[in-house]
Amino acid sequence: MSRHDELLSVYRREKKIGHVLNLCTDFDFSLVPAINERPVNPDGSEGSGRDWFGTFWQYVPEQRASMVIDTPEKRVIKDITKWREQLVFPDLDAYDWEKAAAKDTENWDREHKLTLVMLINGVFERSHELMGFEEALVAMYEEPKAYKELLDALCDYKIKCIQIIGKYWKPDILNAHDDYGANNQMLMSVEMWEMFFKDNLKRLVDAAHEEGMLYQHHSCGYIEPIFEQLVEIGVDGIDPLQITNPLRKLKDKYQDKITFCGGFDNQGVFDKAGVTEEEVRAEVRKTYNELAPGGGYVAYPLVIQKEIMPWFLDECRKIQDDYE
């Protein structure tokens, strides 16, 4: 068995080798800048400008990320009942995907590492990037039919992106992003999530599986109320597992059915102003002790303060082979 196959069996929870997978050292991954969901500078860093939907982004130094600038005049969809007239989808047939994939994957080590492609701005996120966050929430109540039709069309587009990734990038894992949670509660009720997002998420999961990829879902915030449904529809992995969720409780219940990725205290430790080396190392040890036992865990750091990464990686290296 190759090292790649061994690591893949660990991710799938089929085998334990006494090693904790780490996104930074056991994976090669790409954001696929050719899928222009957010402005990217020539050096690969996030920038300012319009994406290929026409949404305007501004790089915010404090966040070290590009953020949507939501003002009425900048919105692509100004009337949800007229979204078909106001929204132009990217022409996915107009791009040389083979060339883009060759560039992104030229240094991938498919024999010794897992491979992962991130697909950002999921169906919910893209909807509110097009029309404004508050307007998207209002549309769920005032224009549910038109809003759901928009979501279905966005899902169709995302499935085409997944098929392109599967054909040309051929990663082990598709890491698709769509945030459903705020810090201590979901961004919508469970009933609203089921009504507007569950069926389309299932379509995305199925599309990834049809392309031979595992599906790892990224959702920030509190998502415990829908966790069981994520497992039921076939999600293979979940990140970043922020600590507002009862992580050990969830892992005890679902660790044989889904891979847990993350679980670090990003806000309270990793991205805290003035965080010390010992605080970072202690957080690594605490999280490994809580989530690594039993397998089905990936150290997935989602941090803004990249300066902590040498401490993080060194501590992970010291203890990564201590868990069964």
C-alpha positions, -999 to 999 in steps of 0.1 A, spaced: 0 0 0 14 34 -10 17 62 16 -12 80 -2 -35 50 0 -26 46 36 -34 82 44 -66 79 24 -77 49 44 -70 69 76 -92 98 64 -120 74 55 -117 59 90 -109 25 76 -75 21 91 -55 34 121 -18 39 118 -11 58 150 -8 91 130 -29 122 131 -35 137 97 -25 173 92 -38 196 64 -5 214 63 18 183 60 -2 154 47 -21 172 20 -14 191 -13 -43 215 -20 -55 242 -43 -81 270 -41 -84 269 -80 -80 306 -88 -93 299 -123 -128 295 -107 -130 332 -101 -153 333 -71 -131 360 -54 -104 384 -67 -69 369 -66 -37 387 -72 -10 373 -96 10 360 -66 -21 340 -54 -30 364 -25 -65 377 -21 -72 411 -38 -99 437 -45 -122 439 -75 -151 421 -90 -154 383 -94 -169 367 -124 -204 372 -112 -198 409 -108 -197 409 -70 -174 436 -57 -148 425 -31 -124 447 -10 -93 434 6 -94 441 44 -59 441 59 -73 436 95 -90 403 83 -62 395 59 -90 385 35 -112 399 8 -147 408 19 -179 416 -1 -187 453 -1 -225 452 2 -241 485 -9 -274 487 -29 -256 501 -59 -230 473 -60 -255 444 -57 -258 422 -87 -294 411 -79 -315 441 -69 -349 424 -71 -351 387 -62 -382 383 -85 -361 395 -114 -329 375 -107 -330 358 -141 -328 391 -159 -301 405 -135 -278 376 -131 -254 363 -157 -237 330 -150 -200 325 -160 -195 307 -192 -177 276 -179 -170 264 -214 -148 294 -222 -119 284 -200 -89 261 -206 -94 240 -175 -68 215 -185 -41 242 -186 -53 257 -152 -53 223 -135 -18 214 -149 -5 246 -133 -22 241 -100 -12 205 -96 23 204 -111 39 201 -76 14 177 -61 28 145 -46 0 121 -54 20 91 -42 28 103 -7 0 129 1 -37 134 -1 -50 160 -25 -78 185 -18 -94 212 -38 -113 240 -21 -145 253 -37 -155 285 -19 -187 305 -18 -214 279 -16 -250 282 -27 -261 302 4 -230 324 5 -232 332 -32 -268 341 -29 -261 367 -3 -230 379 -21 -252 387 -51 -281 404 -33 -270 413 3 -271 392 34 -302 408 49 -320 407 16 -313 370 12 -327 363 47 -358 384 40 -363 366 6 -367 333 25 -399 347 40 -412 372 15 -402 355 -18 -395 319 -10 -403 306 -45 -380 330 -63 -352 326 -38 -354 288 -40 -353 289 -78 -321 311 -75 -305 286 -51 -314 257 -75 -297 276 -104 -266 283 -83 -265 246 -73 -266 237 -110 -236 260 -116 -217 245 -86 -223 210 -99 -207 220 -132 -177 233 -112 -175 201 -93 -175 181 -125 -147 203 -139 -126 198 -107 -132 160 -108 -122 158 -145 -91 180 -145 -78 183 -109 -88 148 -98 -83 154 -60 -91 129 -33 -113 154 -15 -135 183 -25 -136 209 3 -168 229 -4 -176 260 16 -209 273 28 -214 289 62 -246 281 80 -236 292 115 -229 323 135 -209 322 167 -235 307 190 -265 300 168 -273 291 132 -278 318 106 -313 305 100 -337 280 117 -332 243 111 -366 243 93 -353 271 69 -321 252 63 -341 221 54 -364 240 31 -338 259 12 -304 242 15 -305 206 24 -316 191 -9 -291 212 -29 -263 202 -5 -272 166 -11 -269 172 -48 -234 186 -43 -223 157 -22 -237 133 -47 -219 151 -76 -186 149 -58 -190 112 -51 -200 106 -88 -166 122 -97 -147 99 -74 -141 125 -47 -149 126 -10 -169 156 1 -157 177 30 -180 205 40 -167 238 55 -192 257 77 -181 282 103 -200 287 135 -226 267 154 -240 238 133 -249 211 159 -286 213 151 -280 200 116 -250 178 122 -269 145 120 -284 156 87 -250 164 73 -240 128 82 -272 114 67 -268 131 33 -233 116 29 -209 144 39 -175 126 44 -157 153 65 -165 185 83 -145 216 92 -135 238 109 -155 226 139 -154 258 160 -156 253 197 -191 266 201 -201 231 190 -200 202 216 -172 186 197 -164 156 219 -201 148 222 -205 149 184 -173 128 179 -185 101 204 -217 98 184 -205 102 148 -167 94 146 -173 62 126 -195 81 101 -177 114 94 -142 128 97 -137 156 121 -114 184 108 -102 212 131 -117 218 165 -92 245 176 -100 276 195 -93 301 167 -109 331 182 -98 327 218 -62 314 211 -48 312 175 -61 346 164 -60 364 198 -39 395 198 -6 389 215 -10 351 217 21 334 231 39 304 218 30 283 248 -7 292 244 -6 279 208 12 247 218 -12 241 247 -42 245 224 -27 220 200 -22 195 228 -57 201 242 -74 197 209 -55 165 200 -63 150 234 -100 158 229 -105 148 193 -77 126 180 -84 94 201 -104 69 181 -92 82 147 -113 101 122 -96 134 129 -76 158 108 -56 188 123 -71 216 102 -60 250 113 -81 279 101 -62 310 112 -57 346 102 -24 351 122 -1 330 100 28 339 123 17 312 147 21 285 122 57 275 130 46 269 166 15 250 155 33 228 131 62 220 155 38 210 183 17 189 159 49 171 147 59 163 183 26 145 191 11 134 158 21 98 163 9 94 199 -27 86 192 -46 55 182 
